[in-house]
Amino acid sequence: MDISPLALPFPALAPIAGVRIGTASVPYKRWTRDCVTLVELAEGTVVAGLTTQSKCPSPEVELCRTKLPGGQARGLIVNAGNSNAFTGMAGRQAAEAQAARVAERLGCSADRVFSASTGVIGVPLPVDLALAGVDQAHARLGQADFLAACHSIGTTDTFPKAATSSAMIGGARVTLNGIVKGSGMIAPDMATMLGFIFTDAVVSPALWQQMLRAAVATTFNCITVDSDTSTSDTVLAFATGAAGHAMLASMDDPGADALAAALADLCRQLAILVVRDGEGAQKLIEVTVTGAVDDGSAHRVAMSIANSPLLKTAIAGGDANWGRVVMAVGKAGEPAERDLLSIRFGDTLVAQAGGVVPGYDEAPVAAHLDGQEVRLTVDLGLGPGRARVWTCDLTHGYISINADYRS
């Protein structure tokens, strides 16, 4: 598979104290690459997480939901090539057996082992392969790094996706590293992908969950490739506490705002990387909506625009068809007034007050659409609400990838 033209280089990621990674290869699919990832986390590691809002979640998602209120983690196991979703009791038993094997190897209780799987829906996770993957990855703990983990968790991804950020807390520099997989079946309903974040910060489970929820709202919940929400989407954030600064338990604590900002920045980087690897994508599209009655309304209008196949194909073809933006705003079901609406492609105002601007010149718009990064701004002229979301164009490549996905 060709690497996305929107790919970015893999960043330099410093090790996170209290995190050891091992990967392994088992034949979930006709792959020779590693596809099982095991992460050992130091005793006392705090976990926060969010999972898909799909009504058909995988057993791994359901297990995460039951374990997250405990706020503690010692291990993470990830399978690529088999989502284990829509697999009934057999899938549930396989997920539980794999988590139990991880717990046995790490010497902890199973309620501190978190699981995720990604791949084809409807095929139960083979228990023998799942357990063999744990054993192999455990034997290799410490031999893999974040780059190896990125490759191991991917499916139709064309490049490894990771990001880093940092914050100063009480004189200590705290590092945050994140890895993510996702390319298709991407639409915000939590976060449509698998994402794993690691930091050495010292933070309470409740505050860490609060920070992650806020970060996801403006990042992972603001991306879409194809409007489809997966059965398996999971974002987990682990804080090992190795940085040694005073515990953060409230947003009023010194340094809490810095950690929250660093987490939000990390999530934004990771979310945009997913869109950059959208299946068949040739262009990254940023949609900004202002002037809505409130932020929620602005978000829904922005997503209506970003999910429009007509708009996405127009941008793929370099067609400055602003009428498709009008269509997407009108169908969103949110307050909008035709004669107050204005639309910009890049820095060029193309339409306002119910029509095209006088003397409109399409040349600068065509030049903007010819680039790999497209900015589209809509002002509704109704109020203070604003939102920003990211999507990609829709090309023949998307059809080719998904028509052949199971073969």
Secondary structure, 3 states (H helix, E strand, C coil): CCCCCCCCCCCCCCCCCCEEEEEECCCCCCCCCCCEEEEEECCCCEEEEEECCCCCCCHHHHHHHHHHHHCECCEEEEEEEECCCCCHHHHHHHHHHHHHHHHHHHCCCHHHEEEEEEEECCCCCCHHHHHHHHHHHHHCCCCECHHHHHHHHCCCCCCCEEEEEEEEECCEEEEEEEEEECCCCCCCCCCCCEEEEEECCCECHHHHHHHHHHHHHCCHHHECCCCCCCCCCEEEEEECCCCCCCCECCCCCCCHHHHHHHHHHHHHHHHHHHHHCCCCCCCEEEEEEEEECCHHHHHHHHHHHHCCHHHHHHHHCCCCCCHHHHHHHHHCCCCCCHHHCEEEECCEEEEECCEECCCCCCHHHHHHHCCCEEEEEEECCCCCEEEEEEEECCCHHHHHHHHCCCC
